[in-house]
Amino acid sequence: MFDWANSAYNLVITSTIFPAYFTAITTTEANGDKVTFFGRSFVNTALSNYALAFAYLVIVLISPLLSSIADYRGNKKIYMQLFTWLGAIACCLLFFFKPETLELGIICFALAAIGYAGGFVFYNSYLPEIATEDQQDAVSAKGFSYGYVGSVLLQIICLLFVLKPDWFGIADESFPPRLSFLLVGLWWIVFAQIPFYILPKGSPNFKVDVQRKVSSGFAELGKVWQQLKQMAQLKKFLIAFFFYSMGVQTTMLAAAGFGAKVLQLPTSSLIITILIIQLVAIAGANLMSRLSRVYGNVQVLLFVVAVWIGICIAAYYVHTITMFYLLAAVVGLVMGGIQSLSRSTYSKFLPENTPDTASFFSFYDVTEKLAIVAGLASFAYIEQLTGNMRNSIIALTLFFALGLIFLFSLKKASEHLHTSK
């Protein structure tokens, strides 16, 4: 039910209605796509990407602290509630987002992202506490399914207001999308009360005298970094992962803004695009898993990253809705695959009998979030500098190319992985 509650944010705010609304209200005949934020001029979509980059930077900086709290399992429900309330209230306040309240809108947009990402740190740490090892895959999959159904249900409700405002006697064009943001916040916080009521406060084995210091999260990351210096192959993979994740994560977060601004797609077309990506991603993840068993993880990753380079080049030349839909289908095919395959490949590169895999995966998550920060900031800066989002997309090919180079350096080591694990 926590997935059911917060997945609406990801669909409505990150992927569909908010990007379309933001582009529409910040593009004018007088100023074009330029907006003023606290006295400084920005390209509108560059500003929203900067805001997202800042939100993920905050999560990168505090996630080791949050991980420590989740690890020693004190009253972690309080922290989960705190981030949920932060994100939900920020979404509700987006109801007041109009051209004259741009600063409020951008701040709330960033706070909602912090609330969403921060809550997941504690959400994920509950899984081994509420499900036995043989049930964890099923419980995790059920959460994903509930999240998909819940977000689509609210999306349909919001669409009725956005696409058919006359049915409800709404004359103000800005009211339906702003109402959608309010509904996301209310949906998020209301349904989150179900897991908050049922979940335990923390581990029943929690004792005050075994609490680790909050700073231990940072110490653990430092320890992993020192160990990585002795693990050449794992370090190369992490560098490759960092670079191609810059491209993957930025594409996922900026695609809706590109469709709304460059191709001027209506909200309904953006929603169709997201549905195409989500549906194809399921098949893509299964396909990549099967291919990896035949050809090996690194070989399949090399192929997938090469496909991503082709996607970026093709996106530069996209001018029609049909072409955008076709490209979305290809993105879906490789999006789910590259994420699931990256995590399993990282796991395979870990030395046998690694004592503290949790710390290594915490380092992996921080690396991914740093990639989001760097990718979004670069994407925004290039658009701000050149005035054309297409140039930002072409620049993503550089990140993928660097990832490809480091993956090539792992080919020989990966042959051993494929035969031994």
JOZIQUI-V292775 format. One record per helix or strand. SS is the DSSP state (H for helix, E for strand). FROM is the first residue (numbers start at 1). TO is the last residue. If there is no record, write none. Layout:
ss | from | to
SS | FROM | TO
SS | FROM | TO
This chain:
ss | from | to
H | 2 | 15
H | 17 | 25
E | 28 | 28
E | 32 | 32
E | 34 | 37
E | 40 | 43
H | 44 | 72
H | 76 | 96
H | 99 | 125
H | 127 | 130
H | 133 | 163
H | 165 | 168
H | 173 | 198
H | 208 | 210
H | 216 | 228
H | 232 | 261
H | 267 | 295
H | 297 | 316
H | 321 | 349
H | 357 | 386
H | 389 | 408
H | 411 | 420
